[in-house]
Amino acid sequence: MSLASFHEPSPGSFHFQSAAAAQAMKMKPWCLLPWRRLALATLLCVCTLPAPARSQSAPAPAPAPASVEGFNCSANSTYPCQAYALYRAGFAGVPLDLSAVGDLFGVSRFMIAHANNLSTTAAPAAGQPLLVPLQCGCPSRSPNAYAPTQYQIDSGDTYWIVSVTKLQNLTQYQAVERVNPTLTPTKLEVGDMVTFPIFCQCPAAAGNDNATALVTYVMQQGDTYASIADAFAVNAQSLVSLNGPEQGTKLFSEILVPLRRQVPQWLPPIVARNSVPVTPAPPPSATPNPSVATDNQNGVVTGLAVGLGVVGGLWLLQMLLLACLWRRLKAKAGRGREAVVSGESGEAGRFAKSGSAGGVGGERFLVSDISEWLDKYRVFKVEELERGTGGFDDAHLIQGSVYKASIDGEVFAVKKMKWDACEELKILQKVNHSNLVKLEGFCINPATGDCYLVYEYVENGSLDVCLLDRGGRARRLDWRTRLHIALDLAHGLQYIHEHTWPRVVHKDIKSSNVLLDARLRAKIANFGLARSGHNAVTTHIVGTQGYIAPEYLADGLVTTKMDVFAYGVVLLELVSGREAAAAADNGELLLADAEERVFRGREEKLEARAAAWMDPVLAEQSCPPGSVAAVVSVARACLQRDPAKRPSMVDVAYTLSRAEEYFADYSGESVSVNGSGELAAR
């Protein structure tokens, strides 16, 4: 399909009559009486008078459609927020599948289905409008609001092609260039991960549009403010307030449309008409007589009473059936029979406490309510996992309680758990990012109390193992690769900190929870301790020695800044090639050694100290000393004792992207340190 044909409205696209034109056709002759014309002219004169000047100290930008870099961040809006984009299914080779749409925008299939009041198994029709939920943010150093989505470059892709085809002009290539400063647009390679900023905006706190959320909408052929207002059940003036005059828009401009009520309790007409099939009613009589109208009213009342009676009876019957089903399931559980999880029954996916076999530890908690995930994830059978792992044989053990499994020709990583996985599933179902390990499915064995989470298999294992493998894998991790790993980890943390709501705190960032794929790109794993929410306090302190933030250890304070602290320790591991708390060093913390040998001293000699302290494997290779020093500086900032002084992951990602620029000016000479502690090229 050509790019030109992509922009043409499909046969299923919507067309609405202009509300203004329809009203004009209904105008009565008395509207044109002289005294009314005089009043109208007076009103127009008053409306054209200049408005009082705004305070010069706080100028407000004039509303306008998005620029090539998006909608400007606003001091009157609160970020991040829930926003939406209107996307039409079935174009540019994207399959007619909710999971494919979700993957494109970095959200889950469940979130797409929920926002559009659809079943997760529903297949959208070609051209069907869908509301795509976005976490709209305004990261520091960014003048524009956007929701980031990760896209893997395929053959023939360019920033412009992906923006106008697959993403349907919801972003512009100029904005893509701005948020990917380390990539060269003309030198993209297949497999490169690119962040595409989806244009969005948050409602103004004191705005006059009374919007619960804003939808990013792309102007189509034949669109007018009136037709768009009808499609979203708003008035055209609200579009003027948000985007400026209609004359300022053009074909494929991105504009904002307000939603007056919460989704999905209410859906705009453009989406609602595609969510529930409606049988068209027969056309009404052109001139109904009063007697027929009265009879109709009586019929409506009678029909309503009958209908309510039928509904009440059906409800009572359903309750009886559910009670019988519950008693039968309880009886089966008491006899120790294996429960069967079915993707077709919400009740079959509902589990409570189980007095498990095995007898150790009394009651074990299973997933308390998995009904909402049955359609989203593949539900594996226990037999499948046992065959794929050789009965969970040690030969298949990857690390801890994670096993390698081969099922139907695919390779997975199976995490065997003895506790309730509900919280972990709740978090995993709302995140979708290339730098987070993807959950493929799960399995529950009520007979033993075990829960299994099935993840994508990441080929090169954990970062800590690679760094400590002095014989081979550590040498593959040259400095550029380690810098990319640091950036990947920063992007993953930035996503869960800035673009999920409530914000997600991982709580267990460490090198063993960073996995490397076949291209040595990093993915964050193990969300077992992760929690949604910010600035919480807990008395249950868990973590790994060497990575725990001081405020969490002392006061139980859970914030995103504890992840930033742990990230700083991982940076030290990347630079030094050592463990955070090595038994070989009598348990000495890597942070304490870095504070003593690297962080202290004059700033101008930081490069020399970093070169003397870094991994000997790196010292044998060529790496820019300025780049190493820049990463050490970021680590030092992340490891501030006061969490308020630590940077956000947005700032970290930006700074590290600048560290790669040292390669452009680097001559290729490695470094050594002379007796005086100064750098010397060799």
Legacy VTK file of the C-alpha trace (Angstrom):
# vtk DataFile Version 3.0
C-alpha trace
ASCII
DATASET POLYDATA
POINTS 682 float
0.000 0.000 0.000
1.467 3.350 -0.963
1.949 6.149 1.502
-0.522 8.255 -0.385
-3.220 5.626 -0.197
-2.639 5.315 3.545
-3.955 8.817 4.123
-7.121 8.331 2.112
-10.187 7.666 4.260
-11.201 4.034 4.278
-14.713 2.899 3.401
-15.329 2.455 7.113
-14.065 5.905 8.053
-16.470 8.332 9.611
-18.185 11.304 7.985
-20.374 13.743 9.874
-22.521 16.589 8.688
-21.349 19.959 9.863
-23.394 20.964 12.909
-23.271 24.606 11.865
-24.547 23.813 8.398
-27.359 21.681 9.760
-28.405 24.437 12.129
-28.369 27.017 9.348
-30.771 24.897 7.276
-33.213 24.855 10.214
-33.231 28.630 10.758
-36.700 30.232 10.693
-37.467 33.482 8.831
-38.199 35.319 12.087
-34.512 35.031 12.951
-33.833 37.725 10.388
-36.168 40.416 11.753
-34.530 43.890 11.767
-34.340 44.256 15.539
-32.699 40.873 15.870
-30.200 41.733 13.125
-29.375 44.922 15.030
-28.805 42.971 18.248
-26.630 40.466 16.425
-24.528 43.220 14.865
-24.065 44.849 18.275
-22.964 41.552 19.755
-20.450 41.021 16.964
-18.996 44.483 17.533
-18.557 43.775 21.234
-16.900 40.435 20.488
-14.363 42.072 18.209
-13.163 44.516 20.888
-9.625 43.768 22.053
-9.387 41.645 25.193
-7.626 42.997 28.276
-3.878 42.465 28.070
-2.428 39.528 30.035
0.227 40.046 32.636
3.616 40.355 30.957
5.187 38.349 33.728
3.305 35.189 32.756
2.522 35.214 29.050
0.266 32.386 27.897
1.075 30.757 24.559
-1.685 30.966 22.011
-3.422 27.637 21.455
-2.342 25.949 18.230
-2.028 22.482 16.699
1.133 20.547 17.505
4.384 21.810 16.040
6.808 19.397 14.381
8.139 18.661 17.877
4.776 18.285 19.622
2.689 20.178 22.152
4.563 22.508 24.482
4.856 21.608 28.158
2.561 23.795 30.224
3.100 25.140 33.722
-0.673 24.915 34.211
-0.740 21.140 33.690
0.259 18.304 36.008
2.556 15.621 34.582
2.463 12.692 34.123
-1.202 12.114 33.360
-3.529 9.734 31.572
-3.915 10.677 27.912
-5.127 8.947 24.758
-4.352 8.798 21.057
-6.917 7.926 18.397
-5.517 5.136 16.246
-7.180 3.390 13.299
-6.563 -0.347 13.135
-5.301 -2.292 10.154
-2.922 0.089 8.353
0.754 -0.153 7.377
0.987 -3.881 7.959
0.059 -3.766 11.654
-2.051 -6.905 12.295
-5.701 -6.588 13.274
-4.923 -7.661 16.809
-5.057 -5.731 20.082
-1.703 -7.115 21.217
-0.053 -5.847 18.004
-1.491 -2.379 18.596
-0.374 -2.543 22.229
3.164 -3.558 21.281
3.354 -0.657 18.836
2.551 1.874 21.568
4.269 0.149 24.466
1.058 -0.707 26.341
-0.616 -4.014 27.104
-3.448 -5.621 25.171
-5.528 -5.503 28.338
-5.133 -1.713 28.536
-6.249 -1.301 24.897
-9.262 -3.550 25.439
-10.208 -1.834 28.694
-10.018 1.669 27.206
-12.337 0.682 24.342
-14.719 -1.549 26.321
-13.709 -4.602 24.278
-12.878 -8.182 25.099
-9.144 -8.876 25.085
-9.784 -11.542 22.450
-11.619 -9.119 20.149
-10.151 -8.510 16.692
-10.706 -4.922 15.530
-12.078 -4.302 12.068
-9.965 -2.610 9.403
-10.131 1.129 9.961
-11.808 0.802 13.373
-10.956 3.786 15.610
-9.350 2.801 18.915
-8.407 4.851 21.942
-4.810 4.032 22.867
-4.043 4.874 26.526
-0.827 6.815 27.063
1.125 7.990 30.070
1.831 11.546 28.985
4.865 13.148 30.560
6.988 16.238 30.276
10.525 15.013 31.105
13.079 17.501 32.338
15.134 19.036 29.535
12.236 18.408 27.152
10.163 21.427 26.084
7.422 19.161 24.754
5.030 16.652 26.278
5.044 13.128 24.907
4.557 9.430 25.650
7.619 7.396 24.608
7.243 4.161 22.698
10.126 1.890 21.751
10.308 0.681 18.152
12.794 -1.774 16.631
13.996 -0.678 13.212
13.175 -3.056 10.362
14.493 -3.148 6.818
13.546 0.017 4.916
12.412 1.928 8.010
13.193 5.599 8.506
11.993 8.028 11.146
9.618 9.598 8.625
8.203 6.329 7.258
7.423 4.907 10.709
5.949 8.227 11.877
3.508 8.635 8.983
2.599 4.986 8.373
2.632 2.739 11.417
2.198 5.594 13.888
-0.261 7.427 11.607
1.222 10.935 12.066
0.836 10.835 15.840
4.445 12.034 15.918
6.857 13.794 13.540
10.324 12.767 12.446
11.837 16.014 13.790
10.670 15.086 17.283
12.086 11.571 16.867
15.477 13.049 16.028
15.375 15.237 19.138
14.671 12.425 21.609
17.291 10.103 20.067
20.435 12.276 20.132
22.816 9.299 19.996
21.373 7.882 16.756
22.143 9.133 13.251
18.915 9.105 11.176
20.768 8.266 7.957
22.704 5.385 9.530
19.965 3.298 11.113
20.589 -0.443 11.220
18.090 -3.265 11.409
17.498 -4.038 15.074
18.227 -0.532 16.384
15.846 0.525 19.154
14.401 3.982 18.609
12.195 6.009 20.955
9.230 7.527 19.106
7.547 10.335 21.090
3.756 10.140 20.705
2.395 13.665 20.934
0.072 14.182 23.912
-0.920 16.741 26.500
-2.333 16.932 30.028
-5.405 19.041 30.856
-4.805 22.417 32.445
-5.499 22.431 36.165
-7.726 25.512 35.881
-8.780 25.115 32.275
-12.225 25.987 30.994
-12.580 22.816 28.917
-13.508 20.600 31.944
-11.627 17.704 30.367
-10.952 14.478 32.247
-8.290 13.648 29.635
-7.120 14.799 26.215
-7.041 12.765 23.017
-4.425 13.343 20.323
-6.312 13.304 17.031
-4.846 13.566 13.523
-6.883 15.654 11.042
-8.154 13.540 8.119
-9.422 14.441 4.683
-12.766 16.253 5.026
-12.490 16.823 8.793
-13.813 20.022 10.317
-13.999 21.128 13.927
-17.748 20.555 13.769
-17.449 16.972 12.512
-14.737 16.152 15.069
-16.830 17.723 17.839
-19.764 15.492 16.851
-17.500 12.433 16.789
-16.384 13.089 20.385
-19.634 14.590 21.725
-18.044 17.932 22.573
-18.656 21.431 21.281
-16.527 22.932 18.550
-15.565 25.877 20.762
-13.601 23.530 23.036
-11.450 22.583 20.035
-10.818 26.275 19.357
-9.805 26.776 22.995
-7.289 23.937 22.827
-5.971 24.283 19.266
-6.730 27.797 18.037
-8.858 28.690 15.002
-9.723 25.961 12.532
-7.979 27.933 9.778
-4.670 27.209 11.537
-5.008 23.473 11.024
-4.161 21.477 7.945
-4.359 17.906 6.723
-2.665 15.489 9.173
-2.211 18.154 11.849
-2.214 16.771 15.393
-4.893 18.438 17.513
-6.234 17.871 21.017
-9.806 16.779 21.718
-11.191 16.807 25.289
-12.957 13.880 26.902
-15.764 15.076 29.176
-16.182 11.852 31.145
-14.041 8.965 32.328
-13.165 6.185 29.897
-14.359 3.406 29.600
-17.470 4.164 31.668
-18.285 6.499 28.798
-16.918 6.332 25.254
-17.061 9.023 22.572
-19.373 8.195 19.648
-16.468 7.603 17.252
-15.324 4.690 19.447
-18.616 3.576 21.007
-20.294 2.807 17.681
-17.546 0.267 16.982
-17.422 -1.241 20.455
-20.969 -2.661 20.645
-22.836 -3.866 17.563
-26.089 -1.995 17.269
-29.117 -3.212 15.323
-30.574 -0.214 13.461
-34.108 0.654 14.504
-36.834 1.043 11.858
-37.267 4.647 10.712
-39.956 6.539 12.685
-43.132 7.740 11.094
-42.800 11.186 9.571
-45.986 12.553 11.211
-47.024 10.521 14.254
-50.503 11.263 15.594
-51.125 11.948 19.307
-53.133 8.779 19.955
-50.355 6.564 18.638
-47.842 8.453 20.804
-49.981 7.851 23.896
-50.285 4.162 23.103
-46.530 3.995 22.585
-45.922 5.541 26.013
-48.185 2.986 27.681
-46.428 0.212 25.765
-43.046 1.463 26.880
-44.080 1.409 30.538
-45.503 -2.102 30.213
-42.458 -3.336 28.307
-40.147 -1.793 30.880
-41.917 -3.564 33.737
-41.795 -6.912 31.934
-38.163 -6.390 31.015
-37.167 -5.592 34.602
-38.963 -8.699 35.798
-37.160 -10.872 33.269
-33.789 -9.337 34.140
-34.432 -9.863 37.858
-35.329 -13.483 37.285
-32.238 -14.093 35.191
-30.064 -12.436 37.845
-31.513 -14.673 40.562
-30.970 -17.760 38.388
-27.375 -16.712 37.738
-26.694 -16.293 41.464
-28.066 -19.781 42.137
-25.895 -21.273 39.406
-22.807 -19.495 40.739
-23.541 -20.755 44.248
-23.818 -24.322 42.964
-20.610 -23.912 40.989
-18.786 -22.537 44.040
-19.898 -25.473 46.205
-18.810 -27.937 43.519
-15.384 -26.324 43.150
-14.960 -26.284 46.930
-15.814 -29.964 47.097
-13.297 -30.781 44.401
-10.601 -28.799 46.197
-11.367 -30.670 49.404
-10.797 -33.980 47.640
-7.430 -32.718 46.414
-8.323 -32.799 42.768
-6.343 -30.626 40.391
-8.114 -27.414 39.401
-8.194 -26.567 35.744
-7.598 -22.985 34.662
-9.669 -22.124 31.613
-9.290 -19.000 29.532
-13.014 -19.059 28.797
-14.258 -18.762 32.361
-13.591 -15.872 34.675
-14.720 -17.883 37.699
-12.376 -20.741 36.842
-9.492 -18.289 37.104
-10.401 -17.135 40.615
-8.391 -18.683 43.420
-8.274 -18.153 47.165
-6.111 -19.706 49.891
-5.156 -23.283 49.259
-4.188 -25.757 51.935
-1.643 -27.339 49.660
-0.215 -30.771 49.519
3.286 -31.201 50.729
2.237 -30.145 54.179
5.086 -27.705 54.772
4.313 -24.181 55.892
0.533 -24.582 56.149
-1.537 -22.433 53.811
0.115 -20.994 50.734
-1.281 -18.095 48.813
-1.924 -18.510 45.125
-2.848 -15.788 42.674
-5.875 -14.211 44.328
-7.603 -13.101 41.143
-6.232 -13.931 37.712
-9.426 -13.541 35.711
-8.333 -10.248 34.157
-5.101 -11.794 32.826
-6.515 -14.952 31.281
-7.001 -13.294 27.895
-3.793 -11.275 28.045
-1.246 -14.005 28.736
-0.835 -17.568 27.654
-1.880 -19.983 30.401
0.592 -22.868 30.380
-0.142 -26.342 31.687
2.017 -27.797 34.437
2.776 -30.773 32.181
4.116 -28.449 29.469
6.541 -26.807 31.878
7.675 -30.114 33.353
8.393 -31.554 29.902
10.141 -28.362 28.775
12.421 -28.294 31.817
13.041 -32.025 32.138
11.044 -32.122 35.338
12.767 -28.945 36.551
16.069 -30.739 36.428
19.201 -28.887 37.585
20.586 -29.220 34.063
17.950 -26.660 33.014
18.558 -24.326 35.954
19.612 -20.826 34.865
19.906 -19.068 38.199
18.068 -19.130 41.512
14.649 -20.613 40.752
14.627 -19.791 37.026
14.751 -22.656 34.515
15.258 -22.819 30.773
12.322 -24.483 29.019
11.754 -25.542 25.419
8.031 -25.667 24.609
6.650 -26.236 21.099
9.964 -25.196 19.559
10.190 -21.940 21.551
12.602 -21.241 24.384
11.345 -19.610 27.584
12.618 -18.782 31.058
10.354 -20.242 33.757
10.403 -18.708 37.224
9.142 -21.105 39.905
7.547 -19.351 42.872
6.106 -20.395 46.229
4.214 -17.166 46.909
1.363 -15.060 45.589
2.322 -13.599 42.211
-0.684 -11.285 42.023
1.253 -8.071 42.733
3.971 -8.962 40.242
1.368 -9.747 37.570
-0.456 -6.476 38.239
2.732 -4.546 37.551
3.881 -6.614 34.581
0.541 -6.303 32.792
0.808 -2.508 32.679
4.408 -2.213 31.453
5.689 -2.884 27.973
9.163 -1.691 27.030
12.069 -3.119 25.074
14.357 -2.743 28.095
12.077 -4.762 30.377
11.940 -8.564 30.197
8.608 -9.556 28.662
6.190 -11.862 30.472
4.795 -14.459 28.054
2.438 -16.366 30.343
1.954 -18.106 33.660
0.832 -21.331 35.271
-0.653 -22.292 38.627
-0.453 -25.698 40.260
-3.051 -25.750 43.063
-1.955 -29.228 44.093
1.494 -28.031 45.220
0.908 -24.316 45.763
3.482 -23.400 43.103
3.094 -20.486 40.702
5.162 -20.247 37.521
5.846 -17.078 35.545
7.002 -17.714 31.977
9.249 -15.018 30.480
11.000 -14.480 27.190
14.394 -16.178 27.156
17.307 -13.720 27.168
20.292 -15.406 25.587
23.365 -14.000 27.312
22.194 -14.266 30.886
22.767 -11.800 33.692
25.193 -8.896 33.696
26.975 -9.968 36.875
27.949 -13.326 35.397
29.246 -11.690 32.217
31.325 -9.146 34.132
32.910 -11.796 36.335
33.675 -14.195 33.479
37.247 -13.007 33.053
38.008 -15.683 30.495
35.663 -14.658 27.721
32.397 -12.801 28.179
33.902 -9.886 30.095
36.183 -9.166 27.136
33.151 -8.982 24.837
31.869 -6.167 27.021
34.047 -3.378 25.655
33.464 0.160 26.876
30.974 1.129 24.164
28.923 -1.988 24.932
28.981 -1.223 28.662
27.870 2.326 27.961
24.967 1.005 25.876
24.040 -1.327 28.737
24.012 1.632 31.129
21.775 3.562 28.715
19.407 0.629 28.237
19.037 0.247 31.980
18.458 3.996 32.335
15.744 3.951 29.669
13.986 1.020 31.337
14.001 2.751 34.722
12.933 6.036 33.165
9.934 4.247 31.663
8.686 2.708 34.922
9.414 5.894 36.909
8.017 8.497 34.518
5.549 6.761 32.225
3.551 4.462 34.483
0.863 5.693 36.828
1.031 5.104 39.705
4.790 5.097 39.333
6.523 1.751 39.688
9.525 1.329 41.994
11.540 -1.792 41.144
13.201 -2.029 44.604
15.700 -4.698 43.513
17.954 -3.169 40.862
21.241 -5.070 40.759
23.521 -6.554 38.121
22.026 -10.047 38.528
18.613 -8.605 37.581
19.964 -7.068 34.372
19.843 -9.536 31.485
21.675 -9.265 28.152
20.122 -10.432 24.893
21.862 -11.776 21.782
22.926 -8.227 20.822
24.144 -7.494 24.386
21.324 -5.012 24.961
20.083 -4.854 28.543
16.663 -5.782 29.949
15.491 -5.330 33.529
14.161 -8.537 35.108
12.591 -9.747 38.363
9.724 -7.501 39.468
9.051 -9.680 42.500
9.701 -6.823 44.959
8.374 -4.033 42.736
5.570 -1.832 44.008
3.257 0.744 42.498
3.146 4.039 44.302
5.549 6.717 45.435
6.808 7.997 48.803
5.565 4.944 50.691
6.995 3.764 54.023
7.502 0.128 54.980
8.854 -1.676 58.003
9.689 -4.786 55.957
13.179 -4.073 54.620
14.316 -6.392 51.828
17.157 -6.080 49.358
20.712 -7.074 48.494
23.764 -5.878 50.381
25.640 -3.209 48.497
22.598 -1.880 46.609
20.260 -0.712 49.393
19.689 3.043 49.601
20.455 4.506 53.063
17.025 6.146 53.512
15.303 2.825 52.784
17.538 0.950 55.207
17.087 3.540 57.971
13.456 4.645 57.570
11.856 2.211 55.102
11.207 5.036 52.623
10.226 3.652 49.202
10.696 6.116 46.320
12.053 6.023 42.800
15.274 7.498 44.189
16.112 4.135 45.797
16.257 2.685 42.284
18.515 5.575 41.262
20.879 4.717 44.118
21.040 1.048 43.124
21.575 2.087 39.509
24.626 4.077 40.608
26.089 0.909 42.135
25.522 -0.971 38.849
27.425 1.809 37.038
30.355 1.233 39.388
30.222 -2.474 38.542
30.295 -1.679 34.816
33.344 0.547 35.255
35.280 -1.676 37.674
34.192 -5.176 36.661
33.771 -6.005 40.362
30.857 -7.114 42.532
28.894 -4.690 44.691
29.848 -6.675 47.812
32.544 -9.197 46.963
33.280 -12.026 49.388
36.854 -12.078 48.051
37.329 -8.553 49.391
36.153 -9.530 52.900
32.703 -8.160 52.141
33.975 -4.636 51.397
31.357 -2.642 49.563
32.269 -1.419 46.109
30.749 1.962 46.959
33.099 2.446 49.919
36.109 1.677 47.736
34.924 4.085 45.038
34.401 6.854 47.586
37.913 6.385 48.866
39.806 5.954 45.592
37.718 7.711 42.923
35.168 10.192 44.255
37.537 12.033 46.590
40.076 14.403 45.125
40.373 17.253 42.706
37.873 17.208 39.841
40.499 17.815 37.169
42.191 14.528 38.117
38.982 12.452 38.012
39.921 10.909 34.656
43.227 9.678 36.068
41.607 8.199 39.172
38.878 6.504 37.093
41.475 5.038 34.717
43.462 3.593 37.628
40.311 2.085 39.174
38.514 0.707 36.116
38.296 -2.926 34.989
41.708 -4.222 33.814
39.911 -5.716 30.810
38.959 -2.186 29.745
42.469 -0.907 30.384
43.709 -3.320 27.717
41.250 -1.871 25.183
40.721 1.519 23.649
38.176 3.661 25.493
37.885 7.449 25.810
38.953 8.508 29.323
36.466 11.383 29.241
33.608 8.963 28.671
34.661 6.767 31.607
34.973 9.828 33.848
31.512 11.025 32.744
29.949 7.705 33.791
31.780 7.831 37.126
30.388 11.346 37.663
26.856 10.090 36.985
27.398 7.239 39.442
28.606 9.685 42.095
25.476 11.813 41.622
23.204 8.763 41.860
24.894 7.665 45.090
24.275 10.871 47.051
23.243 10.109 50.614
20.411 12.627 50.394
17.800 11.236 47.958
16.662 14.757 47.079
20.108 15.428 45.593
20.031 12.399 43.295
19.110 13.006 39.643
16.018 11.573 37.988
16.487 8.790 35.461
15.501 11.278 32.745
18.557 13.380 33.620
20.730 10.281 33.884
19.715 9.040 30.422
20.354 12.451 28.915
23.813 12.767 30.487
24.880 9.257 29.505
23.789 9.855 25.917
26.237 12.745 25.868
28.999 10.447 27.213
28.917 8.505 23.942
29.880 11.669 22.068
33.429 11.224 23.370
33.865 8.436 20.833
33.405 10.895 17.962
36.504 12.902 18.935
38.524 10.008 20.319
41.769 9.194 18.519
41.681 5.536 19.499
44.580 5.717 21.940
44.109 3.875 25.234
45.212 5.371 28.506
47.675 4.604 31.252
48.491 6.318 34.506
51.996 7.470 35.285
53.567 7.665 38.703
52.228 11.116 39.437
48.670 10.043 38.853
48.352 11.918 35.562
46.884 10.449 32.392
49.248 9.438 29.637
48.325 8.151 26.192
49.865 4.893 25.037
LINES 1 683
682 0 1 2 3 4 5 6 7 8 9 10 11 12 13 14 15 16 17 18 19 20 21 22 23 24 25 26 27 28 29 30 31 32 33 34 35 36 37 38 39 40 41 42 43 44 45 46 47 48 49 50 51 52 53 54 55 56 57 58 59 60 61 62 63 64 65 66 67 68 69 70 71 72 73 74 75 76 77 78 79 80 81 82 83 84 85 86 87 88 89 90 91 92 93 94 95 96 97 98 99 100 101 102 103 104 105 106 107 108 109 110 111 112 113 114 115 116 117 118 119 120 121 122 123 124 125 126 127 128 129 130 131 132 133 134 135 136 137 138 139 140 141 142 143 144 145 146 147 148 149 150 151 152 153 154 155 156 157 158 159 160 161 162 163 164 165 166 167 168 169 170 171 172 173 174 175 176 177 178 179 180 181 182 183 184 185 186 187 188 189 190 191 192 193 194 195 196 197 198 199 200 201 202 203 204 205 206 207 208 209 210 211 212 213 214 215 216 217 218 219 220 221 222 223 224 225 226 227 228 229 230 231 232 233 234 235 236 237 238 239 240 241 242 243 244 245 246 247 248 249 250 251 252 253 254 255 256 257 258 259 260 261 262 263 264 265 266 267 268 269 270 271 272 273 274 275 276 277 278 279 280 281 282 283 284 285 286 287 288 289 290 291 292 293 294 295 296 297 298 299 300 301 302 303 304 305 306 307 308 309 310 311 312 313 314 315 316 317 318 319 320 321 322 323 324 325 326 327 328 329 330 331 332 333 334 335 336 337 338 339 340 341 342 343 344 345 346 347 348 349 350 351 352 353 354 355 356 357 358 359 360 361 362 363 364 365 366 367 368 369 370 371 372 373 374 375 376 377 378 379 380 381 382 383 384 385 386 387 388 389 390 391 392 393 394 395 396 397 398 399 400 401 402 403 404 405 406 407 408 409 410 411 412 413 414 415 416 417 418 419 420 421 422 423 424 425 426 427 428 429 430 431 432 433 434 435 436 437 438 439 440 441 442 443 444 445 446 447 448 449 450 451 452 453 454 455 456 457 458 459 460 461 462 463 464 465 466 467 468 469 470 471 472 473 474 475 476 477 478 479 480 481 482 483 484 485 486 487 488 489 490 491 492 493 494 495 496 497 498 499 500 501 502 503 504 505 506 507 508 509 510 511 512 513 514 515 516 517 518 519 520 521 522 523 524 525 526 527 528 529 530 531 532 533 534 535 536 537 538 539 540 541 542 543 544 545 546 547 548 549 550 551 552 553 554 555 556 557 558 559 560 561 562 563 564 565 566 567 568 569 570 571 572 573 574 575 576 577 578 579 580 581 582 583 584 585 586 587 588 589 590 591 592 593 594 595 596 597 598 599 600 601 602 603 604 605 606 607 608 609 610 611 612 613 614 615 616 617 618 619 620 621 622 623 624 625 626 627 628 629 630 631 632 633 634 635 636 637 638 639 640 641 642 643 644 645 646 647 648 649 650 651 652 653 654 655 656 657 658 659 660 661 662 663 664 665 666 667 668 669 670 671 672 673 674 675 676 677 678 679 680 681
